[in-house]
Amino acid sequence: MSISIPHWLIRIYKSPWAAVLIVAILGFIGALNHSMWRDEMNVWLIARDSPSWAAFVENIHYDRAHPGLWHLLVAGLYHVFGQPIAMQIFHWLLAMGSLLLIWQCSPFTQWQKWLFTFGYLPFYEHLLIARNYAIAMLLLFAICSLWPMRRQAYWPLAGLLVLLANSNVYAFLIAIALALTLGLEVLCETQRRRWLDIGLSSFLIVTGYAIALYFIIPPIDVANQALEGYVTGLNIRHLLRAVGRIFGGYYVIIPNGKRYLDLLICAAISLGTCFLVVLKLVKKPYPLAFYLLSNGILLGFTYAKFMPISIRHFGNFYLILIAALWLACHYQPTTAITQHILILETWQQQSQRWFSRTFTSILIAHVIGGIFLFTMDFTIPYSASRTTAAYMRQANLQDEFIVASRDAQMAALSGYLDRPFYFPERQAIGSYTLFFKGVRQEVDQQIVLQQVKQLLAEHPKILLVLSKELEETTTGLDIEPIQSFEKAWQNEEYYLYWVSAAG
């Protein structure tokens, strides 16, 4: 018995625009619905509240190893539009640009493009959450699309590589691998040596990467504090956890780091998947070099410095896979490797079906994660900040003197209310949080109340906003609960209290 598929559905499936249009509509609705959290809003607040251009650049340098491209773009949006929703809409446009490149320029099949489009990164993380990762994905895909331009000139790719390197620290590492791949090609392909173009492109890359590195490396006064925690020796469990991030990037699941069996199984699957990719690329040496270099660099960074818990970080292993397969379409097959290792020729032919199945399973895993979390963002707000801000405006509380703690969780609320708060952690008025700049100390609720008691000498009534429910009391204070907002995906709940001196 055959199944009859409606012609209109077939036309939608075959259309190069249908998926982009669907995601554009759903993504725009999702972006407007999304409640931004601290990591999104903190960049906006740095642009809004930095007192000068010099202070703005300095604040970027202290902002936890983030290069400056996204900060500069957000600063431009702030000065033109003045409302954080502009950042969300611009971020949505970046996501749409990535999908347009996938659909118009990539070598993937129609089915693979549909699956990728609704995957975790393009349909959720890099669509709704306004961070500096979406622009990196767009630039990476632009580089893949324009890779053939290197036959005429390298400098356009060099310019894109500089922008990619200044997007985020993972993009910087991928940009290093791409630059090394280009360098390897220049060394091996002597007929492409145009020294003026190579010299200009090299200067552009070195200068641009140096700028990115300047912002990634913390300032000298906090370098020891920011750079502590490197792993230098061999730790098998830690290594398995790092390899498990490749598994997480491919299959959107992080293995349990406390169980050796989970780590071993996921590491075996990760390495098996990587081996299939290597066999897929073995007749395309330069894309293979990029795949091995970028995975090796990211894996080394993951092992030595930062073990991520979020897919926006280890999802870069997935983007490396997509980019390597994309770059491979720009090269003709060659036996440069297989003629020296004959068994690889046989393995390469026998592994094609397994690679196709594995790649499809990776895409499907991302679709499941993407659709689930996109839907969840409508059910559970990412942060309770927007709901809290709306309530405070409705209750005419937005102009009160506000003491807010913990400061890091208050960035989104400060952004939505468009005003600063008094932070007990800094004993000063502020909005954004820079963990390594200035005097900042974590405080408990007892210390918060002590500071509130001192501030009552200047302010007869204080609105206290806490990120955790108040459990402490202090003599001499009347504390009246107002409202709580506890529905949030991230740990950004808010508890509101009136505080006055006991009468």
C-alpha positions in Angstrom: 0.0 0.0 0.0 1.5 3.4 -1.1 1.1 6.6 0.9 -0.1 9.6 -1.1 1.7 12.8 -0.1 -0.2 16.0 -1.0 1.5 18.0 -3.8 1.6 21.2 -1.8 3.6 19.4 0.9 6.1 18.1 -1.6 6.4 21.7 -3.0 7.1 23.0 0.4 9.7 20.3 1.0 11.5 21.0 -2.3 11.4 24.8 -1.9 14.7 26.4 -1.0 12.8 29.2 0.9 10.1 27.3 2.8 12.2 26.2 5.8 13.8 29.7 6.1 10.4 31.4 6.0 9.0 29.0 8.6 11.9 29.6 10.9 11.9 33.3 10.3 8.2 33.6 11.4 8.6 31.2 14.4 11.9 32.7 15.3 10.6 36.2 15.3 7.7 35.2 17.5 10.1 33.3 19.7 12.6 36.2 20.0 9.8 38.6 21.0 8.6 36.1 23.6 12.1 35.2 24.9 12.9 36.7 28.3 16.6 37.6 28.3 18.9 36.6 31.0 22.1 38.1 32.5 24.6 36.9 29.9 22.5 38.5 27.2 21.7 41.7 28.9 25.1 42.3 30.5 26.6 43.2 27.1 23.7 45.7 26.6 24.3 47.2 30.0 28.0 47.6 29.4 27.2 49.6 26.2 24.5 51.6 28.0 26.3 52.5 31.2 30.0 52.7 30.4 30.7 56.4 31.0 33.1 56.8 28.1 34.6 55.1 25.1 37.8 54.3 27.0 35.8 52.8 29.8 33.7 50.8 27.3 36.8 49.2 25.8 38.2 48.6 29.3 35.0 46.9 30.4 35.1 44.6 27.3 38.6 43.6 28.4 37.4 42.6 31.8 34.3 40.7 30.5 35.5 37.1 30.9 37.5 36.4 27.8 35.0 37.8 25.3 36.5 39.6 22.2 34.9 42.9 21.2 32.9 42.4 18.0 29.6 41.6 19.6 30.0 44.4 22.2 30.7 46.9 19.4 27.6 45.8 17.4 25.4 46.0 20.5 26.8 49.4 21.4 25.8 50.6 17.9 22.3 49.2 18.4 22.0 50.9 21.8 23.0 54.3 20.4 20.7 54.0 17.4 17.6 52.4 19.0 18.0 52.6 22.7 16.0 49.5 23.6 17.3 46.0 24.2 14.7 44.5 21.9 16.8 45.9 19.0 19.6 43.5 20.1 17.1 40.6 19.9 15.9 41.5 16.4 19.4 42.0 15.1 20.4 38.6 16.6 17.4 37.1 14.8 18.6 38.6 11.5 22.0 37.0 12.1 20.4 33.6 12.6 18.4 34.1 9.4 21.6 34.9 7.5 23.1 31.6 8.6 20.1 29.7 7.4 20.1 31.5 4.0 23.8 30.5 3.5 23.0 26.9 4.4 20.1 26.7 2.0 21.7 28.7 -0.9 25.4 27.8 -0.7 25.9 24.5 1.3 26.4 21.1 -0.4 24.0 19.2 1.9 21.0 17.4 0.6 17.5 18.8 0.9 16.7 16.4 3.8 19.9 17.3 5.6 19.2 21.0 5.2 15.7 20.6 6.7 17.1 18.6 9.7 19.9 21.2 10.3 17.5 24.1 10.1 15.4 22.9 13.0 18.4 21.7 15.0 19.4 22.9 18.5 21.8 25.7 17.5 20.0 27.3 14.5 16.5 26.8 15.8 17.0 27.5 19.5 20.4 28.6 21.0 21.6 30.8 18.1 18.1 32.0 17.3 16.5 33.0 20.6 19.4 33.7 23.0 21.1 36.9 22.0 24.8 36.1 22.6 27.9 36.4 20.5 27.6 32.8 19.2 25.1 33.4 16.4 27.4 35.9 14.6 30.2 33.3 14.8 28.0 30.7 13.1 27.1 33.2 10.4 30.8 34.2 9.8 31.8 30.5 9.7 29.2 29.7 7.1 30.2 32.8 5.1 33.8 31.6 5.1 32.7 28.1 3.9 30.6 29.8 1.2 33.4 32.0 0.0 36.2 29.5 0.3 36.6 29.2 -3.5 37.5 32.9 -3.6 41.0 32.0 -2.3 41.8 31.0 -5.9 41.6 34.8 -6.8 42.6 36.4 -3.5 43.1 35.4 0.1 42.3 38.8 1.7 38.5 38.5 1.6 38.7 35.3 3.6 41.4 36.9 5.9 38.9 39.7 6.7 36.2 37.2 7.6 38.6 35.2 9.7 39.5 38.3 11.6 35.8 38.9 12.3 35.3 35.3 13.3 38.3 35.4 15.7 36.8 38.5 17.4 33.4 36.8 17.9 34.0 34.6 20.9 36.8 32.4 22.3 35.6 29.2 20.5 35.3 31.0 17.2 38.9 32.3 17.8 40.1 28.8 18.2 38.3 27.7 15.0 39.7 30.7 13.2 43.2 29.6 14.1 42.5 26.1 12.6 41.1 27.7 9.4 44.1 30.0 9.1 46.5 27.0 9.6 44.5 25.1 6.9 45.0 28.0 4.5 48.7 28.2 5.4 49.1 24.5 4.8 47.5 24.9 1.4 49.7 27.8 0.5 52.8 25.8 1.4 51.7 22.8 -0.7 50.1 24.5 -3.7 53.0 26.5 -5.1 51.0 27.7 -8.1 48.8 29.7 -5.9 51.5 31.8 -4.3 50.7 35.5 -4.9 53.1 37.1 -2.5 51.4 40.5 -2.2 48.0 39.0 -1.5 49.6 36.5 0.9 51.5 39.2 2.7 48.5 41.5 3.0 46.3 38.6 4.2 48.9 37.4 6.7 49.3 40.9 8.1 45.5 41.2 8.4 45.1 37.9 10.1 48.0 38.4 12.6 46.8 41.9 13.5 43.1 40.9 13.8 44.0 37.7 15.9 46.2 39.8 18.1 43.3 42.2 18.8 41.1 39.2 19.7 43.8 37.7 21.9 44.2 41.0 23.7 40.6 40.9 24.8 40.6 37.2 25.5 43.6 37.3 27.8 42.5 39.0 31.1 44.2 42.3 32.2 47.5 41.9 34.1 46.0 42.9 37.4 43.6 40.0 37.4 45.5 37.5 35.3 46.4 35.2 38.1 42.8 35.1 39.4 41.2 34.7 35.9 43.7 32.1 34.6 43.8 29.8 37.6 42.6 26.3 37.3 44.5 24.9 34.4 44.9 21.1 34.2 48.4 20.3 33.1 48.9 16.6 34.1 47.2 13.5 32.6 43.9 12.7 34.3 42.0 9.9 32.6 38.6 10.8 34.0 39.1 14.4 33.0 40.2 13.4 29.5 37.1 11.2 29.1 34.9 14.1 30.3 36.6 16.3 27.6 36.0 13.7 24.9 32.5 13.4 26.2 31.9 17.1 25.1 32.4 15.9 21.5 29.6 13.5 22.2 27.5 16.3 23.7 28.2 18.5 20.7 27.1 15.8 18.3 24.2 14.2 20.2 23.1 17.0 22.6 23.6 14.8 25.6 26.4 15.2 28.2 27.6 11.9 29.8 27.5 11.6 33.5 31.0 12.6 34.6 30.8 10.7 37.8 30.3 7.3 36.2 33.2 5.7 34.3 30.9 3.5 32.3 29.0 6.4 30.9 32.2 8.2 30.1 33.7 5.2 28.4 30.7 4.5 26.3 30.3 8.1 25.2 34.0 8.5 24.5 33.9 5.3 22.3 30.9 6.7 20.4 32.6 10.1 20.0 35.9 8.6 18.8 34.0 6.2 16.5 32.0 9.1 15.0 35.2 11.1 14.5 36.9 8.2 12.8 34.0 7.9 10.4 34.3 11.6 9.6 38.0 11.2 9.0 37.3 8.3 6.6 34.7 10.5 4.9 37.3 13.3 4.4 40.4 11.2 3.8 40.4 12.0 0.1 40.0 15.7 0.8 43.3 16.4 2.8 42.7 20.1 3.5 39.2 19.8 5.0 40.5 16.8 6.9 43.4 18.9 8.2 40.8 21.6 9.3 38.7 18.9 11.0 41.6 17.4 12.9 43.2 20.8 13.8 40.0 22.4 15.1 38.9 19.4 17.1 42.3 19.0 18.5 42.6 22.7 19.5 39.1 22.8 21.1 39.6 19.4 22.8 42.9 20.7 24.3 41.2 23.9 25.5 38.4 21.9 27.0 40.8 19.6 28.8 43.2 22.2 30.0 41.1 25.1 30.9 37.3 25.1 30.6 35.0 22.1 30.8 31.8 23.5 29.4 28.3 22.5 30.6 26.3 24.3 27.9 25.9 23.2 24.3 26.5 26.8 23.2 30.1 25.9 24.1 30.6 22.3 23.1 28.2 22.7 20.2 31.1 24.1 18.3 32.3 20.5 17.7 29.1 20.1 15.7 29.7 23.3 13.8 33.2 22.1 13.0 31.7 18.9 11.5 29.3 21.0 9.4 32.1 23.3 8.2 34.5 20.5 7.4 31.9 18.7 5.2 31.0 22.0 3.6 34.7 22.8 2.8 35.1 19.3 1.4 32.7 20.1 -1.5 35.2 22.7 -2.8 37.9 20.1 -3.4 38.3 17.2 -5.9 39.1 13.8 -4.4 42.8 12.9 -4.2 44.7 9.7 -3.3 47.5 11.8 -1.6 46.8 10.0 1.7 45.3 6.7 0.7 48.1 5.8 -1.7 50.4 5.6 1.3 48.0 3.8 3.6 46.2 1.4 1.3 43.8 0.1 3.9 42.2 3.5 4.2 41.0 3.2 0.6 39.0 0.0 1.5 37.8 1.5 4.8 36.7 4.7 3.1 34.5 2.8 0.6 33.0 0.5 3.2 32.3 3.3 5.7 30.1 5.5 3.5 26.8 4.0 4.5 27.8 4.1 8.2 28.8 7.7 7.9 25.5 8.6 6.3 23.5 6.9 9.0 25.7 8.5 11.8 25.4 12.0 10.3 21.6 11.6 10.0 21.4 10.5 13.6 23.4 13.5 14.7 21.1 15.8 12.8 18.0 14.1 14.2 19.4 14.4 17.8 19.8 18.2 17.2 16.3 18.4 15.8 14.8 16.8 18.9 16.8 19.1 21.2 16.0 22.2 19.1 12.2 21.7 18.9 11.9 20.6 22.5 13.8 23.7 23.9 12.2 26.1 21.5 8.8 25.0 22.7 9.9 25.1 26.3 10.9 28.7 26.0 7.2 29.5 25.5 6.3 27.4 28.6 9.0 28.3 31.1 10.6 31.8 30.7 14.4 31.6 30.4 14.5 34.3 33.1 11.9 35.8 35.4 13.4 39.3 34.7 10.9 40.5 32.2 7.9 39.3 34.2 9.3 41.0 37.3 10.0 44.2 35.5 6.4 44.3 34.1 5.0 43.8 37.6 7.2 46.5 39.1 6.1 49.0 36.4 2.4 48.1 36.9 2.8 48.6 40.7 4.8 51.8 40.2 7.9 50.4 41.9 10.4 51.1 39.2 11.5 54.5 40.6 12.0 53.4 44.2 15.5 53.1 45.7 16.3 49.5 45.0 18.8 47.3 46.7 19.4 44.2 44.6 21.4 41.0 45.4 23.0 38.9 44.0 24.3 41.4 41.5 25.0 39.0 38.6 21.4 37.8 38.5 20.1 41.4 38.4 21.6 42.4 35.0 18.5 41.4 33.0 16.1 43.1 35.5 18.3 46.3 35.3 18.1 46.1 31.5 14.3 45.7 31.4 13.7 48.5 33.9 16.4 50.7 32.2 17.9 51.8 35.5 20.8 50.8 37.9 20.4 49.3 41.4 22.5 49.4 44.6 24.5 46.2 44.8 25.7 45.0 48.3 28.4 42.9 46.6 30.0 46.2 45.5 28.5 48.6 48.0 27.8 50.9 45.0 25.2 51.7 42.4 25.6 49.7 39.2 24.0 47.6 36.5 26.4 45.2 34.7 28.7 42.7 36.5 32.4 42.3 35.8 33.7 39.6 38.1 37.3 40.6 37.7 37.1 44.3 37.8 37.0 46.5 40.9 36.2 45.5 44.5 33.5 42.9 44.6 32.8 40.4 47.3 30.1 37.7 47.6 27.7 38.5 50.5 25.1 36.5 52.4 21.7 37.7 53.3 22.7 38.9 56.7 25.3 41.2 55.3 22.7 42.5 52.7 20.3 43.3 55.5 23.0 45.1 57.5 23.8 47.3 54.5 20.0 47.9 54.0 19.8 49.0 57.6 22.6 51.5 57.1 21.0 52.8 53.9 17.7 53.5 55.7 19.4 56.6 57.2 19.2 58.1 53.7 16.1 56.3 52.3 13.2 55.9 54.7 11.8 52.9 52.6 13.8 50.6 50.5 12.7 48.1 47.8 14.8 44.9 48.3 15.1 42.6 45.4 16.7 39.2 46.0 17.6 36.3 43.8 16.8 33.9 46.6 13.9 33.9 49.1 14.8 35.8 52.3 15.6 33.5 55.1 17.4 35.9 57.5 16.1 38.5 59.8 17.7 41.5 61.5 16.4 43.4 64.6 15.4 46.9 63.9 13.9 46.2 60.4 10.3 45.8 59.3 10.3 43.5 56.2 7.2 43.1 54.2 7.1 40.5 51.3 5.6 42.0 48.2 5.7 39.4 45.4 7.9 36.5 44.2 8.7 35.4 40.6 10.0 31.9 40.6 9.2 30.5 37.2 12.5 30.6 35.2 14.7 28.2 33.3 17.9 29.8 34.5 18.5 30.6 38.2 17.0 34.0 37.8 14.0 34.1 40.2 13.2 37.3 42.0 11.8 38.1 45.5 10.5 41.6 46.3 10.3 43.1 49.8 9.6 46.4 51.4 12.1 47.2 54.1 11.8 50.1 56.6 13.1 50.8 60.1 11.1 49.2 62.9 8.8 51.8 64.4 
